[in-house]
């Protein structure tokens, strides 16, 4: 029995020991799990604390990427770049003689990049200011373009003497980049993206400005000479050298602008459908402009002031010869024989309408526009009658102007059956037929208006 009891006790103790050992292992495992969870909690806290900053950076980068796409062409825009360069050619008046696309991958290892370079080699011809205008167009392009290399060959003296202007040969490279972002994981959706983007507009604007193409205004020649042309002026037969080069160029530029404006007047005068009154004005302006230009050209020729070959040739090609041809064409056109009858009727109706609308000055201006041509219709009785009617309308307009200048203070009227109506004008009680001032008589008094007779005209003043 004792042996059995001892054996049973031993078994019980062994079982209890095994249970204790098992629980101790479970406790150790639980402690390991706790430590692992603590590490995950710490990492999650770090992730949560950095999520806001990460979202901000992602939003700013996504919005900045849109700006990058705007200034760097895609494949379609790159194909249209040639058309843009041709438009720049027409606008700047240079002549492009060659356009070649270069392979930027030559001499370097091909790698996957987000920005793929595109290079065009261009050869063009023009004077310094035309080329600078072309470069300004390139610089001001809506896409990012740069010119890493440029080679300039100045015009020769023979070309200057033959063409009268410098034609430099310029070889340059125009470089841009095609934005091709590498494929990556799908974009992660950011909760409240629009609201968070609104809060970051200032930072987004700063990043977009940092990659935007900056524009400058090229202000043209502004009196400067072409620096690639020899500024020395050969002496004339008398041994004089004329004005300084800069002043010669400036004076010729001014004459060229005036010649362009004068030819514009001729174009406007010759345009079909121009009203007769407008033709009269244009002919007067054109005659004055032509006379002034011809006088200035004679003075320059007598003084021998323009001796610089480029300026002299430009003066001849763009001023002297065109103005001489314009004078010949202008003189060949027959002077008008006076306004036609239909035109006079139209002008007379316009004057009457202006008078009816209470705009007598406009009626007088209409007559003044053709006054110088009315003497040409003396031999035509029909048109003479229309001219006489226009002058009568002008007299009516002058009378209306005088009437409008008279001060009339109408305080009130009294209208009663069986008694003549009375109006209080300038503090006086006046009836129909009474004289207000010299040439001004009260014609009729009605509710809301008084009819006056002034120099044979019936005029109504409403109140």
Buried (B, 14 or more C-beta within 10 A) or exposed (E): EEEEEEEEEEEEEEEEEEEEEEEEEEEEEEEEEEEEEEEEEEEEEEEEEEEEEEBBEBBBEBBBBEBBEBBBBEEEBBEEBEEBBEEBBEEBEBEBEEBEEEEEEEEEEEEEEEEBEBBBBBBBBBBBBBBBBBBBBBBBBEBBBEEEEEEEEBBEEEBBEEBBBBBBBBBBBBBBBBBBEEEEEEEEEBEEEEEBBEEBEEBBEEBBEEBEBEEEEEEEBEEEBBEBBBEEBEEEEEEEBBBEBEBBBBBBBEBBEBBEEBBEBBEBBEEEEEEBBBBBBBBEBBEEBBEEBBEBBEEBEEEBBBBBBBBBBBBBBBBBEBBEEBBEEBEEEEEEEBBBBEBBBBBBEBBBEBBEEEBBEBBBBBBEBBBEBBEBBEEBEEBBEBBEBBEEBBEBBBBBEBBEEBEBEBEEBEEEEEEEBBBBBEEEEBEBEEEBEEBBBBBBBEEEEBBBBBBEBEBEBEE
